[in-house]
Amino acid sequence: MNKTLVRTSGLDTLRASAIALVFVYHYLCFVSDKPSFGWLAEIGWTGVDLFFVLSGYLIANQLFKGLAEGRTLSVGRFYARRAFRTLPVYWLVLAAFCLFPADLGGKAPPALWRFLTFTQNIGLQPGTAFSHAWSLCVEEQFYFVLPLILAGGVSLAAKRPVPRLSRRHGWALLAALTLLGIVARAAMWSVHGREADGQVDGYMSSIYYSTLCRFDEFIPGIAVAMLKNFHRGTWKAVMDRGNAVLAGGLLASAAMLFVADHNWIRSYGYPFFMTTFGYSLLAMSFSLLVVAALSPRTVLHRARIPGVEKLALWSYAIYLSHRPVANVIAHWMAPLGVSDAFTFALIASACVLVGALLYTLVEQPFMRWRDRLVPSNFPPDAINPEPVPKPVSGLEYCSVRS
């Protein structure tokens, strides 16, 4: 039986901000070839990092909430719900790229099986058609692994007399995985980080698109979900100090965005600090904003900005379709000699419109079927005998990719 889903404006604001950042960055890279939005466009690639943190929280929170209530996770149900949620629009856009790769922008895409198995990001070369699907591949790999780890962890924890051990081990695992990502990037930077001898030619394929070098950006979001669902007292104290968390998150995010803006040094290459530690620290700073978005005390939680909820709802479809839409319109407009401002307004409006149509005509029907056929990640009668205490009340929901 479906529960009423309550939206959180703060999460909508963060997701809308993420898609806006990605859009202005891709507009700079693939349409205008100049920073039409200055510094904001140059650091717009960090919108993907914000998406990763949000996905880590939203998916982990769904699963942890059920586990905290003593329910038994069904990995098969989880995969089925993910398929209904992410595949229909993805397959539709993928079909368009396969049929019209040159018209939609970029060189010929990798083999179709790479997209169908969500391994397209492995060894990906920049500039290929539908290259921005790399982040979806990393997310889908995350969706595949997380429930397996949780199902295995719950099975092991059930054999232990002290449930608290499983939580302690969970935090240790998150720390170890974060360290793994940092070490992997450090090792790859030594080979691909510096401009000398053309080393940086492999930076994007070996570091930026790499699952091993980017997966740890989901971990801060998972950590927020763990804190919320398994540490009630601490979570309540954090929620009571939401404004302090928001201030810290804004300062930390601003600092990391400043560092990200210097992610390339002419005649040197990619800095060691940003490559090795920056991605993790950026995700951690964004996770503070996620926490602040969940606190009823913050303006981020309470503010309802017109249009933000819709933009958040449509962001997945916009992300998948915005580059081909922008490429087609830019090609049409080039001979007309219209102003840059008019071209941008037309492209932005078209991308939002296409995203809205894909959400309404494709995503929504499949989500309704999903909720009828697989209403939950947990079987209705699968209840463990000794549930973990329930988390504090306040179910939040952000529907895009959740």
C-alpha positions in Angstrom: 0.0 0.0 0.0 1.5 3.3 -1.1 2.1 6.0 1.5 1.5 9.7 0.8 4.9 11.2 -0.3 5.8 14.5 1.2 8.1 16.7 -0.8 11.0 18.6 0.8 11.6 22.0 -0.8 15.2 22.0 0.2 16.0 18.8 -1.7 14.1 20.2 -4.7 16.2 23.3 -4.5 19.5 21.3 -4.4 18.4 19.1 -7.3 17.3 22.1 -9.4 20.6 23.8 -8.6 22.5 20.6 -9.8 20.8 20.5 -13.2 21.2 24.2 -13.6 25.0 23.9 -12.9 25.3 21.0 -15.4 23.3 22.9 -18.0 25.4 26.1 -18.0 28.6 24.0 -18.0 27.6 22.0 -21.0 26.4 25.1 -22.7 29.9 26.5 -22.3 31.5 23.3 -23.5 29.3 22.3 -26.4 27.4 25.4 -27.6 28.9 28.8 -26.8 32.6 27.9 -26.3 32.8 30.9 -24.0 31.9 31.4 -20.3 28.5 33.1 -20.8 27.9 32.8 -17.1 31.5 33.4 -16.0 32.7 31.5 -13.0 29.4 29.7 -12.5 29.7 28.0 -15.9 33.3 27.0 -15.4 32.5 25.2 -12.1 29.2 23.8 -13.4 30.6 20.3 -13.7 30.2 20.1 -9.9 26.5 19.7 -10.5 27.2 16.1 -11.1 28.9 15.8 -7.8 25.8 17.2 -6.1 23.6 14.7 -8.0 25.8 11.9 -6.6 25.4 13.1 -3.0 21.7 13.4 -3.4 21.4 10.0 -5.0 23.5 8.5 -2.2 21.1 10.0 0.4 17.8 9.4 -1.3 18.4 5.7 -2.2 20.1 4.8 1.1 17.4 6.6 3.1 14.7 4.5 1.4 16.6 1.3 2.2 17.7 2.3 5.7 14.2 3.4 6.7 12.8 -0.1 5.9 15.7 -1.8 7.6 15.3 0.4 10.7 11.6 -0.7 10.9 12.7 -4.3 10.9 11.8 -5.1 7.4 13.7 -7.5 5.1 15.1 -5.9 1.9 14.2 -7.6 -1.4 17.1 -7.1 -3.8 14.9 -8.2 -6.7 12.2 -5.7 -5.8 14.8 -2.9 -5.5 16.2 -3.7 -9.0 12.7 -3.9 -10.5 11.8 -0.5 -9.1 15.1 1.0 -10.3 14.4 -0.3 -13.8 10.9 1.2 -14.0 12.4 4.5 -12.7 15.5 5.0 -14.8 15.3 2.8 -17.9 12.4 4.1 -20.1 13.6 7.6 -20.7 17.2 6.5 -20.9 16.4 3.9 -23.5 14.4 6.5 -25.5 17.3 9.0 -25.6 19.8 6.2 -26.2 17.8 5.1 -29.3 17.8 8.7 -30.6 21.6 8.8 -30.2 22.1 5.5 -31.9 19.9 6.5 -34.9 21.2 10.1 -35.3 24.7 10.3 -33.6 26.1 13.0 -35.9 22.9 15.2 -35.8 22.7 15.0 -32.0 26.3 15.9 -31.4 29.6 14.2 -30.8 31.6 11.5 -32.5 30.2 8.0 -32.9 29.1 6.6 -29.5 30.7 3.5 -27.9 29.1 0.1 -28.7 25.5 -0.3 -27.8 26.2 -3.0 -25.3 28.3 -0.6 -23.2 25.2 1.6 -22.7 22.9 -1.3 -22.0 25.2 -2.7 -19.4 26.0 0.7 -17.9 29.7 0.3 -18.5 30.0 3.1 -21.1 32.0 5.2 -18.6 34.9 2.7 -18.4 37.7 4.0 -20.6 35.3 6.6 -22.1 36.9 9.1 -24.4 35.6 12.7 -24.3 33.6 14.0 -27.2 31.7 10.9 -28.1 27.9 11.0 -28.6 25.9 10.7 -25.4 29.1 10.9 -23.4 27.3 12.6 -20.5 25.6 9.2 -19.7 28.8 8.4 -17.9 27.4 9.7 -14.6 24.2 7.6 -15.0 26.5 4.5 -15.5 28.2 5.3 -12.2 24.9 5.8 -10.5 23.5 2.5 -11.9 26.6 0.7 -10.7 26.0 2.2 -7.3 22.3 1.1 -7.4 23.5 -2.4 -8.2 26.0 -2.8 -5.4 24.4 -1.0 -2.5 21.4 -3.4 -1.9 23.8 -6.4 -2.2 26.0 -4.9 0.5 23.1 -4.1 2.8 21.4 -7.5 2.3 24.7 -9.3 3.1 25.4 -7.0 6.0 21.9 -7.5 7.5 22.4 -11.3 7.2 25.7 -11.1 9.1 24.4 -8.8 11.7 21.5 -11.1 12.4 24.0 -13.7 13.7 25.5 -11.3 16.2 24.1 -10.7 19.7 24.8 -7.0 19.7 23.0 -5.1 16.9 25.2 -2.0 17.5 28.1 -3.8 16.0 26.6 -3.7 12.6 26.2 0.1 12.7 29.8 0.5 13.9 31.0 -1.8 11.1 28.9 0.2 8.6 30.7 3.5 9.5 34.0 1.7 9.2 33.1 0.5 5.8 32.1 4.0 4.6 35.5 5.4 5.9 37.4 2.6 4.2 35.6 3.1 0.9 36.3 6.8 1.0 39.9 6.1 1.6 39.9 3.7 -1.3 38.6 6.4 -3.7 41.2 8.9 -2.4 44.1 6.4 -2.9 42.8 5.4 -6.4 42.8 9.0 -7.5 46.3 9.7 -6.1 47.6 6.7 -8.0 45.9 7.7 -11.2 47.0 11.3 -10.8 50.7 10.2 -10.8 50.1 8.8 -14.2 47.6 11.2 -15.8 47.7 14.4 -13.8 50.5 16.5 -15.3 50.6 18.1 -18.7 54.2 17.0 -19.3 54.4 14.3 -22.0 50.7 14.5 -22.7 49.8 12.7 -19.4 46.6 14.7 -19.0 45.2 13.1 -22.2 44.1 10.2 -20.0 42.8 12.2 -17.1 39.1 12.2 -18.1 38.9 8.5 -19.0 41.0 7.2 -16.2 39.9 9.6 -13.3 37.0 11.9 -14.1 34.7 9.2 -15.7 36.1 6.3 -13.6 33.8 4.5 -11.2 36.7 3.7 -8.9 37.7 7.4 -8.7 34.2 8.8 -8.3 32.1 6.3 -6.4 33.1 7.7 -3.0 31.0 10.8 -3.7 27.9 8.8 -2.9 29.2 8.0 0.6 28.5 11.4 2.3 24.9 11.0 1.2 24.8 7.5 2.5 26.3 8.7 5.8 23.5 11.3 6.2 20.9 8.5 5.7 22.7 6.3 8.3 22.8 9.1 10.8 19.1 9.9 10.3 17.9 6.3 10.5 20.2 4.7 13.0 21.3 7.5 15.4 18.0 9.1 16.5 19.4 11.3 19.3 22.3 12.6 17.3 20.1 13.3 14.3 17.6 15.3 16.4 20.5 17.3 17.8 21.7 18.0 14.3 18.2 19.0 13.1 17.9 21.5 16.1 21.2 23.1 14.8 20.1 23.2 11.2 21.1 26.9 10.7 24.7 26.2 11.9 24.9 23.2 9.6 23.6 25.4 6.7 26.2 28.1 7.4 28.9 25.4 7.6 27.7 23.8 4.4 27.6 27.1 2.5 31.1 28.0 3.7 32.5 24.6 2.9 30.8 24.4 -0.5 32.1 27.9 -1.4 35.6 26.9 -0.4 35.5 23.7 -2.4 34.0 25.4 -5.5 36.8 27.9 -5.3 39.3 25.0 -5.3 37.3 23.3 -8.2 37.6 26.5 -10.2 41.4 26.0 -10.2 41.2 22.4 -11.3 43.5 23.1 -14.2 46.8 25.0 -14.1 48.2 26.0 -17.5 51.5 24.4 -18.3 51.1 22.1 -15.3 47.9 20.1 -15.5 45.5 19.0 -12.8 46.5 19.9 -9.2 47.2 17.0 -6.9 45.0 18.2 -4.1 41.8 18.7 -6.1 42.3 15.4 -7.9 43.1 13.3 -4.8 41.1 14.9 -2.0 38.9 17.5 -3.8 36.1 15.2 -5.1 35.6 13.7 -1.7 35.7 17.0 0.1 33.3 18.6 -2.4 30.8 15.8 -1.8 31.2 16.1 2.0 30.5 19.9 1.8 27.4 19.2 -0.4 26.2 16.6 2.2 26.1 19.4 4.8 23.6 21.2 2.5 21.6 18.0 2.3 21.4 17.9 6.1 20.4 21.6 6.2 17.7 20.9 3.6 16.2 18.4 5.9 16.1 20.6 9.0 12.8 22.4 9.4 14.7 25.3 11.1 16.5 26.4 7.9 15.4 28.7 5.2 16.7 26.1 2.7 14.1 23.7 4.0 11.2 26.3 4.2 11.7 28.4 1.1 9.5 27.5 -1.8 11.0 29.1 -4.9 8.6 29.2 -7.9 9.4 26.6 -10.6 12.0 24.8 -8.5 9.8 21.8 -7.7 9.0 21.3 -11.4 12.6 21.7 -12.4 13.6 19.1 -9.8 10.9 16.7 -11.1 12.1 17.1 -14.7 15.8 17.1 -14.0 16.5 13.5 -14.8 14.9 13.8 -18.3 16.5 17.2 -18.8 19.9 15.8 -17.9 19.6 13.0 -20.5 18.2 15.1 -23.3 19.6 18.6 -22.9 22.8 18.1 -24.9 21.2 16.7 -28.0 18.4 19.3 -27.9 21.0 22.1 -27.5 23.2 20.8 -30.3 20.3 20.6 -32.8 19.0 24.1 -32.0 22.4 25.6 -32.0 23.0 24.1 -35.4 19.7 25.6 -36.7 20.4 29.0 -35.2 24.0 29.4 -36.4 23.2 30.8 -39.9 20.6 33.2 -38.6 23.0 35.5 -36.8 20.7 36.0 -33.8 22.1 37.3 -30.4 23.7 35.0 -27.9 21.1 35.9 -25.4 18.2 34.8 -27.7 20.0 31.6 -28.6 20.5 30.7 -24.9 16.9 31.6 -24.0 15.6 29.4 -26.9 17.8 26.5 -26.0 17.1 26.6 -22.3 13.4 26.8 -22.9 13.5 23.9 -25.4 15.5 21.7 -23.0 13.1 22.4 -20.1 10.1 21.7 -22.4 11.5 18.4 -23.7 12.4 17.4 -20.2 8.8 18.2 -19.1 7.3 16.2 -21.9 9.6 13.2 -21.3 8.7 13.2 -17.6 4.9 13.5 -18.3 4.7 11.1 -21.2 7.3 8.5 -20.3 8.5 8.7 -16.7 5.1 9.2 -15.0 3.3 6.3 -16.7 6.1 3.9 -15.9 6.3 5.1 -12.3 2.6 4.5 -11.9 3.0 0.9 -13.3 6.0 0.5 -10.9 3.9 1.5 -7.9 1.2 -0.9 -8.9 3.4 -3.9 -9.7 6.3 -3.4 -7.2 5.0 -0.9 -4.6 8.0 -1.3 -2.2 11.5 -2.5 -1.9 10.3 -4.7 1.0 7.9 -7.6 0.9 4.8 -6.6 2.9 5.0 -9.5 5.3 8.8 -9.6 5.7 9.4 -8.2 9.2 12.4 -9.0 11.3 11.7 -10.0 15.0 13.9 -7.4 16.6 13.7 -4.1 14.6 16.1 -1.2 15.1 14.3 1.7 16.8 12.5 3.9 14.3 14.1 7.1 13.1 12.7 10.5 14.0 9.5 11.4 12.1 9.5 13.4 8.9 9.5 11.4 5.7 11.0 13.5 3.0 10.9 12.8 -0.7 12.5 14.1 -3.9 11.1 12.2 -6.8 13.8 12.6 -9.4 15.8 9.4 -9.6 14.4 8.3 -6.3 
